[in-house]
Amino acid sequence: MRRLGWFVGWILLNISSHIATSPTSWALDKSVDRQGIDARVLQKPPYNLTGKNVFIGQVELSRPTRFAVDKISNKLLQIDRAIVQPYEVFFRDGKAIPNKNLDDHSAQVAAVIISQDKIRRGIAPDAKLLSSAYSQRRQDGQPEACLAAQYVARQYNSTVRAINFSFGELLSEDPRPKPLLDGNALLTLCVDWVSNNYNTLPIVAGNQGKGGIPIPTDLYNGFTVGFTREVDGIYRQVDRGNLIDEPFIDRNDNGKYDQGEVFSDLNKDGKWTAGVESPIDGRRSLALLAPGNNLKLPTLQSKFKNVNGSSFAAPHVIGTIALLHEYANRQVEAGNWSIDARRHELIKAILINSADKIQDQGDGKILGMSKTILDAFGKTWIDTEAYTSRNIPLSRHLGAGQLNAHRAFLQYQAGQQLPTSPENKSLENIKAIGWDTNIVEVDKYQDYIFAKSLEADSYISATLTWDRQVKLNDKNGNGLFDIGESFTDEGFNKLELYLMRSQDTDISQSIWSSVSQVDNLQHIFIKIPTTDKYKLRVVFKSPQKNSPSQRYGLAWWAKS
């Protein structure tokens, strides 16, 4: 039933699809350009970023064709007409089976990232996409998908920077006795283990469609992507096809299900149930939005089909990651950055922190954001519970906002800036925009003091990310997941993020904070009350859940 569950979800994504052999326009022209994620500018001088020599991964039930591997590809296309050409293709943990496990869906997902067509370019056309299919039989499911993800992550000395998961499994098909969206499905645990073990960032297409395909959208070490549709030609409103973390239509905005509100009753008990219709503990699984409506993408035969869904939003993120890593490679090779700049926790923080929420009015007070992103009812991030609560880092409807590749690049380009040293606690050293990846010890903190005053009524955005720890129960001691083995959740340490005046010493004096107890992510987006000197403080509170030393990624953006 696992394959059937995915197939039903996929059909729902494509119910309005139609074929066009010679399209007059291609939706990536919008979704990748300024009307969408604004990545086209990065492909042009002076940046010239195309994802060159960056390895990225794709795991799905099936895969795209590969020229010289699949005869069907050779018959239908000449090499110079191939729109999608993965660098390598696999089946689970080995070589791809020629002419087997092929489908349009995987080819369309890949096209968003690596289309080499001169007119219809993908986001990172020169990236090296490694694509693996995992499903061959009806009963194939989470273990087989885990095997494929692990195999992709291990390629080329584990230099695969991110992996796209545009598929999912129904909660009803999970073999646990009473399955919940608690992060403990085998595939969810596997994805987090792979991320931590191989330093790769998993990007998961959001739960959507009637009934949804939620596993592994409840992951921790990567993030889930929802999809937006166009409003007046601009991708900026959440599409109603998303379920994500919004299982019911919250008509009275009280943040909970009330009798009469519409929702997808997955367990057929007549009420909204945490852990079934959404993740447990009120946790938000959605982190970013990206364009995913009315995209015209190529089939295996290089015809074009209109498609919708988060399946095609997620690869917008993967393509952006490839561009960032190409830039990082240049900086590392030039001796400007250390290899720590490639940490997956950091890239996660960069992408989330630079997302569009509210359009800047031209004075820089809203950090140069290019679009106002709306939920299904036309409300903005400022209207969400995340804006007014220190305990909720992400919006249930909007995550942190919509991906903006250009702003992510500017965030990343600002470079690493270190915290104040113990030897000189009065050092004011960080610029208005920057990032760091570092370690904090239990019951200790790291301070980042802005060198210049921050302007009153301007916003500050800051994002802190770190990993939960997952243990492989390795029966045969080979250090790899094998079918029949399992994982154990070892939890995540409690890190918190504070915005304080530079002269204050106690976190009780903080201007604002993000102190979620159920997330391994903290996010601040708030107005600066008065022009003054400020600092960010990363705190590791006891008791430790696992290691007494915690690696983290931190990104910030303010107006000085």
C-alpha positions in Angstrom: 0.0 0.0 0.0 2.9 2.4 0.4 3.3 2.8 -3.3 -0.4 3.2 -3.8 -0.5 5.8 -1.0 2.1 7.8 -2.8 0.5 7.3 -6.2 -2.9 8.6 -4.9 -1.1 11.7 -3.5 0.8 12.2 -6.8 -2.4 11.9 -8.9 -4.0 14.6 -6.7 -1.0 16.9 -7.5 -1.5 16.4 -11.2 -5.2 16.1 -11.6 -5.3 19.2 -13.7 -2.3 18.3 -15.8 -2.2 18.5 -19.6 0.4 17.9 -22.2 1.8 20.7 -24.5 4.4 19.8 -27.1 5.6 23.3 -27.8 4.9 25.6 -24.9 5.0 29.4 -25.6 6.3 30.0 -22.0 7.7 27.9 -19.2 6.6 28.6 -15.7 10.2 28.3 -14.4 10.7 31.6 -16.2 8.6 33.1 -13.3 9.3 30.8 -10.4 13.1 31.0 -10.7 13.1 34.7 -11.6 12.1 37.8 -9.6 8.4 36.8 -9.6 9.5 33.7 -7.6 12.7 33.0 -5.8 14.9 35.5 -7.7 17.7 33.0 -8.6 18.2 34.1 -12.2 20.3 37.1 -11.1 22.8 34.7 -9.5 23.3 32.9 -12.8 24.4 36.1 -14.5 27.6 38.3 -14.1 29.1 39.1 -11.7 28.0 36.0 -9.8 27.9 33.4 -12.6 26.6 30.7 -10.3 25.2 27.6 -11.9 25.9 24.9 -9.3 29.1 23.8 -11.0 30.8 20.8 -9.5 28.3 20.7 -6.5 26.9 17.3 -5.8 23.2 17.2 -4.8 20.9 14.2 -4.4 17.4 13.1 -5.3 15.5 10.1 -3.8 12.1 9.0 -5.1 10.1 5.9 -5.9 11.4 6.2 -9.5 14.0 8.3 -11.2 14.7 10.4 -14.4 16.3 8.8 -17.4 20.0 8.9 -18.0 21.5 9.1 -21.5 23.6 6.0 -22.2 22.0 4.1 -19.3 18.4 3.9 -20.5 17.6 2.8 -24.1 14.3 4.6 -24.0 16.2 7.8 -23.6 18.5 7.0 -26.5 15.6 6.3 -28.8 13.5 9.3 -27.9 16.2 11.9 -27.6 19.5 13.0 -29.0 22.0 14.1 -26.3 21.8 17.7 -27.4 18.1 17.7 -26.8 18.1 16.2 -23.3 16.5 18.6 -20.9 17.2 16.6 -17.8 20.5 14.8 -17.5 21.4 13.5 -14.0 25.1 13.0 -13.3 24.5 9.5 -12.0 21.4 7.3 -11.4 21.0 4.5 -8.9 18.6 1.9 -7.6 18.6 1.8 -3.8 22.2 1.0 -2.9 23.6 0.1 -6.3 23.7 0.9 -10.0 20.5 1.9 -11.8 18.6 -0.9 -13.7 18.4 0.2 -17.3 15.0 1.1 -18.5 13.4 0.4 -15.1 12.0 2.6 -12.3 11.5 5.6 -14.6 8.7 8.2 -14.3 7.8 11.7 -15.3 7.4 13.0 -11.7 11.1 12.5 -10.9 12.1 14.0 -14.2 10.0 17.1 -13.5 11.5 17.5 -10.0 15.0 17.2 -11.5 14.2 19.7 -14.2 13.5 22.4 -11.7 17.1 21.9 -10.4 19.3 21.0 -13.4 17.4 21.5 -16.7 20.2 22.2 -19.2 17.9 23.6 -21.9 19.3 26.9 -23.0 16.0 28.7 -22.9 14.4 26.7 -20.0 17.3 26.6 -17.6 16.9 25.1 -14.1 18.2 26.8 -11.0 21.5 25.0 -10.9 22.0 23.6 -14.5 25.6 22.6 -13.9 25.1 20.9 -10.5 25.8 17.1 -10.4 22.5 15.5 -9.5 22.7 12.0 -8.1 19.2 10.4 -8.5 18.1 7.2 -6.9 14.9 5.1 -7.2 13.9 2.9 -4.3 10.6 1.2 -5.2 10.2 -1.9 -7.3 7.5 -3.9 -5.5 4.2 -2.9 -4.0 5.4 -3.4 -0.4 8.6 -1.3 -0.8 8.6 1.5 1.7 10.6 3.3 4.4 13.5 0.8 4.8 14.2 0.8 1.0 13.9 4.6 0.9 16.4 4.9 3.8 18.8 2.6 1.9 18.6 4.8 -1.1 19.1 8.0 0.9 22.1 6.6 2.7 23.7 5.4 -0.6 23.3 8.8 -2.3 24.7 10.6 0.8 27.8 8.4 0.8 28.8 9.2 -2.8 31.9 11.1 -3.7 33.4 11.0 -0.2 30.1 12.2 1.3 30.2 15.5 -0.5 26.5 15.5 -1.4 25.3 18.8 0.0 21.6 18.3 0.0 19.0 15.6 -0.9 15.6 16.2 -2.3 12.7 14.1 -1.1 9.6 14.8 -3.2 7.6 11.8 -2.0 6.1 10.5 1.2 4.3 7.8 3.0 0.8 7.7 4.5 0.8 7.6 8.3 -1.7 4.7 8.0 1.0 2.6 6.2 3.6 3.1 9.0 4.2 -0.3 10.6 4.3 1.0 14.2 1.4 -0.1 16.4 0.1 3.5 17.0 2.0 5.7 14.5 2.2 9.4 15.2 3.9 12.3 13.5 6.4 12.4 16.3 9.7 12.1 14.3 10.0 8.5 15.1 9.0 6.8 11.9 11.9 4.8 10.5 12.3 7.0 7.5 12.2 10.2 9.5 14.8 8.9 11.9 16.9 7.8 8.9 16.7 11.1 7.2 17.9 12.9 10.3 20.7 10.3 10.9 21.9 10.7 7.3 21.9 14.4 7.7 24.0 14.4 10.8 26.2 11.5 9.8 27.1 12.7 6.3 26.7 16.5 6.7 23.9 16.8 4.1 20.7 18.9 4.2 17.5 16.9 3.6 14.7 19.0 1.9 11.2 17.3 2.1 8.2 18.2 0.0 5.3 19.1 2.2 2.3 17.0 3.1 -0.6 17.8 0.7 -3.7 16.4 -1.0 -6.6 14.6 0.5 -5.2 12.5 3.3 -1.6 13.6 2.6 1.7 11.8 2.6 3.2 13.1 5.9 6.2 10.8 6.5 9.0 12.2 6.6 7.7 15.8 6.9 8.2 15.6 10.7 12.0 15.5 10.3 14.2 17.8 12.5 17.6 18.1 10.8 16.4 19.3 7.5 13.1 21.0 6.8 9.8 20.8 5.0 8.7 23.0 2.1 5.2 24.1 1.2 4.1 25.7 -2.1 2.8 29.0 -3.2 0.7 30.2 -6.1 0.7 33.3 -8.2 -1.2 36.5 -7.3 -1.0 39.1 -10.1 1.8 37.2 -11.7 3.9 37.0 -8.5 4.4 33.8 -6.4 3.4 35.0 -3.0 0.3 33.2 -1.6 0.1 29.8 0.1 -1.7 27.3 -2.2 -4.8 25.7 -0.6 -3.4 22.3 -1.7 -1.0 22.4 1.3 -1.9 20.5 4.5 1.6 20.9 6.1 0.8 22.0 9.7 -2.7 23.3 9.0 -5.0 20.3 9.1 -8.1 22.4 9.6 -9.4 25.7 8.4 -9.0 27.8 11.6 -12.0 30.1 11.0 -11.8 31.9 14.4 -8.0 32.0 14.5 -7.8 30.5 18.0 -5.0 28.1 16.9 -7.1 24.9 17.7 -9.7 22.8 16.1 -13.3 23.7 16.9 -16.5 21.9 16.0 -17.6 22.7 12.4 -14.1 23.6 11.1 -13.1 21.7 8.0 -10.1 19.4 8.2 -8.8 16.1 6.8 -9.8 13.5 9.4 -7.0 11.0 8.7 -7.9 8.6 11.5 -11.7 9.0 11.1 -12.4 9.8 14.7 -14.4 13.0 14.1 -11.9 15.3 15.8 -8.5 16.9 15.2 -5.8 14.8 16.7 -2.3 16.0 17.4 0.3 13.6 16.0 -2.1 12.4 13.3 -3.4 15.5 11.6 -0.3 17.4 12.5 3.0 16.8 14.4 2.8 16.3 18.2 3.4 19.0 20.8 2.3 21.9 18.5 5.5 21.7 16.6 5.6 23.3 13.2 7.1 21.1 10.5 6.9 23.7 7.8 10.0 25.9 7.5 9.9 27.5 4.0 7.6 28.1 1.1 8.6 28.1 -2.6 6.7 28.3 -5.9 4.8 25.1 -6.8 1.6 26.0 -8.7 1.0 25.9 -12.4 4.6 24.9 -13.3 5.1 23.6 -16.9 7.8 20.9 -16.7 9.1 18.3 -19.1 8.1 14.6 -19.3 10.5 11.8 -20.1 9.7 12.5 -23.7 10.5 16.2 -23.4 6.9 17.2 -23.8 5.5 19.5 -21.2 2.9 19.1 -18.5 1.3 21.6 -16.1 2.0 20.3 -12.5 1.2 21.6 -9.0 2.5 20.7 -5.6 5.2 20.9 -3.0 7.0 18.1 -5.0 8.1 20.9 -7.3 8.6 23.6 -4.6 11.2 21.5 -2.7 13.7 21.4 -5.7 13.7 25.2 -5.8 15.4 25.0 -2.4 17.8 22.2 -3.5 18.8 24.3 -6.6 19.5 27.3 -4.4 21.6 25.2 -2.1 23.7 24.2 -5.0 24.3 27.8 -6.0 25.4 28.7 -2.4 27.8 25.8 -2.2 29.4 26.8 -5.5 30.1 30.2 -4.0 31.4 28.5 -0.8 33.7 26.3 -2.9 35.2 29.5 -4.4 35.7 31.1 -1.0 37.2 28.0 0.5 39.6 27.5 -2.4 40.6 31.2 -2.2 41.4 30.7 1.5 38.7 33.2 2.6 36.5 30.7 4.4 37.0 27.4 6.3 35.3 24.2 5.3 32.9 24.9 8.2 31.0 27.1 5.8 29.7 23.9 4.2 27.9 22.8 7.4 24.3 21.7 6.8 23.1 23.4 10.0 24.5 26.7 8.7 22.9 26.4 5.2 19.6 25.7 6.9 19.9 28.8 9.0 20.9 30.9 6.0 17.9 29.8 3.9 15.4 30.3 6.7 16.7 33.6 7.9 16.8 35.2 4.4 13.2 34.3 3.5 10.7 36.9 2.3 8.0 37.8 4.8 7.0 41.5 4.3 8.0 43.7 1.3 10.5 46.4 2.2 9.4 49.9 1.4 12.8 51.0 0.1 14.3 52.3 3.3 15.8 48.9 4.3 13.9 48.7 7.5 12.4 45.4 6.5 15.8 44.1 5.4 15.3 44.5 1.7 12.6 41.8 1.5 11.1 41.7 -2.0 7.6 40.3 -1.4 4.8 40.2 1.1 3.8 36.5 1.5 0.2 35.7 2.3 -1.5 32.7 3.9 -4.6 31.2 2.3 -6.8 33.9 3.9 -4.6 36.8 2.9 -2.9 37.3 6.2 0.8 38.0 6.6 3.6 36.8 8.9 3.0 39.7 11.2 -0.5 38.4 11.8 0.7 34.9 12.8 1.1 33.4 16.3 4.9 33.1 15.6 5.3 36.9 15.5 3.9 37.5 19.0 5.1 34.3 20.8 8.6 33.7 22.0 7.8 30.0 22.2 6.8 29.6 18.5 9.6 30.2 16.0 7.7 29.4 12.8 4.2 30.1 11.5 1.9 27.2 11.1 0.8 28.6 7.7 3.9 30.3 6.4 6.9 28.8 8.1 9.6 31.5 8.0 8.3 32.8 4.7 9.2 32.2 1.0 12.6 31.2 -0.3 14.6 34.1 -1.8 17.7 32.8 -3.5 19.2 36.3 -4.0 18.8 37.3 -0.4 20.1 33.9 0.7 23.2 34.6 -1.3 23.6 38.1 0.2 23.2 36.6 3.7 25.9 34.0 2.9 28.2 36.4 1.2 28.4 38.5 4.3 30.7 35.9 5.7 31.5 34.3 9.1 31.8 36.5 12.1 32.9 35.1 15.4 31.4 35.6 18.9 32.9 37.8 21.5 36.0 36.1 23.0 36.2 35.3 26.7 39.4 37.4 26.8 37.5 40.5 25.7 33.9 40.4 26.6 33.4 44.0 25.6 34.4 43.4 22.0 31.8 44.7 19.6 32.5 42.8 16.4 29.7 41.7 14.2 28.2 43.6 11.2 24.5 44.0 10.5 24.5 40.9 8.3 26.5 37.8 8.9 26.6 34.2 10.1 28.6 31.8 12.2 28.9 28.1 12.8 30.3 27.3 16.2 30.1 25.3 19.4 28.5 26.1 22.7 29.0 24.2 25.9 26.3 23.2 28.4 25.4 25.9 30.8 27.4 28.4 28.7 26.6 31.0 26.1 28.0 32.8 23.1 27.5 36.5 22.6 27.5 38.3 19.2 27.7 42.1 19.8 26.8 44.4 16.9 29.6 46.9 16.1 27.1 49.6 15.3 23.8 50.7 16.7 20.7 49.2 15.2 18.1 51.6 13.9 14.8 52.0 15.8 11.6 50.7 14.0 13.8 48.5 11.7 13.5 44.7 11.9 16.0 42.2 12.9 15.9 38.6 11.7 18.0 35.9 13.4 17.9 32.1 13.1 19.6 29.4 15.2 19.7 25.7 14.1 21.2 22.5 15.4 20.7 18.8 15.1 18.8 16.2 17.0 20.9 13.1 17.5 19.8 9.8 16.1 21.6 6.5 16.8 21.8 3.6 14.3 21.1 0.3 15.9 23.8 -1.4 13.9 23.3 -5.2 14.3 26.2 -6.3 12.1 28.6 -3.5 13.1 29.3 -2.3 9.5 28.5 1.3 10.3 25.7 1.4 7.7 21.9 1.0 7.8 20.8 -2.4 6.5 17.3 -3.7 5.9 16.0 -5.0 9.3 18.0 -2.5 11.3 16.5 0.4 13.2 17.3 3.8 14.7 16.9 5.4 18.2 16.0 9.0 18.8 18.5 10.5 21.3 16.8 13.9 21.3 18.3 17.3 21.0 19.9 19.7 23.4 18.0 22.8 24.5 19.4 25.9 22.8 17.8 29.3 23.0 18.3 32.6 21.2 18.1 36.1 22.8 18.1 39.7 21.5 19.6 41.9 24.2 21.0 45.4 24.7 24.8 45.1 24.6 25.2 46.3 28.1 22.7 43.9 29.7 24.0 40.6 31.2 20.9 38.7 32.3 18.6 37.0 29.8 15.6 38.2 31.8 16.5 41.7 30.4 16.2 40.5 26.8 14.3 42.6 24.3 13.0 39.4 22.6 13.8 35.8 22.4 13.0 32.5 20.7 12.8 29.7 23.3 10.8 26.9 21.8 11.0 23.7 23.8 9.9 21.4 21.0 12.1 22.6 18.1 15.8 22.3 17.2 15.4 25.7 15.6 14.9 29.2 17.0 13.8 32.2 14.9 13.5 35.9 15.8 11.8 38.5 13.6 11.0 41.6 15.5 11.2 45.4 15.4 14.1 47.2 17.1 12.4 49.4 19.8 15.0 52.1 20.1 18.3 53.0 18.3 20.9 51.4 20.5 23.7 48.8 20.7 22.5 45.2 20.7 23.7 41.7 20.8 22.5 38.2 20.1 23.1 35.5 22.7 23.1 31.7 22.1 22.4 29.8 25.3 22.8 26.1 26.0 20.6 25.2 29.0 21.0 22.1 31.1 20.3 19.4 31.5 22.0 18.2 28.3 20.1 15.7 26.3 23.2 14.1 24.7 26.6 15.7 24.1 27.8 18.5 26.5 29.1 20.4 23.4 26.6 21.5 20.7 27.4 22.5 17.2 25.1 25.1 15.8 24.5 27.4 12.8 23.5 31.1 13.3 22.5 33.7 10.8 21.4 37.3 11.4 20.2 40.3 9.3 19.6 43.8 10.8 19.8 47.4 9.8 22.6 49.5 11.4 
